């Protein structure tokens, strides 16, 4: 599982190769823990729009069901 490019200016690509897609979602949080967006993951590559957010640090969490399986620290230029 990878998220690139990081740091990003606008779009981030989430790639998942090693697990099934059943009940997978992503959530983006700011540094204060506020949920900014979340969507279901439907394929092995998902584009996530960071262009609407100001420069800073964000957290991308991958969730299967109700369990967090991976977290990324994303830097927005």
Secondary structure, 3 states (H helix, E strand, C coil): CEEECCCECCEEEEECCCCCCCCEEEEEEECCCCEEEEEECCCCEEEEECCCCCCEEEEEEEEECCEEEEEEEEEEC
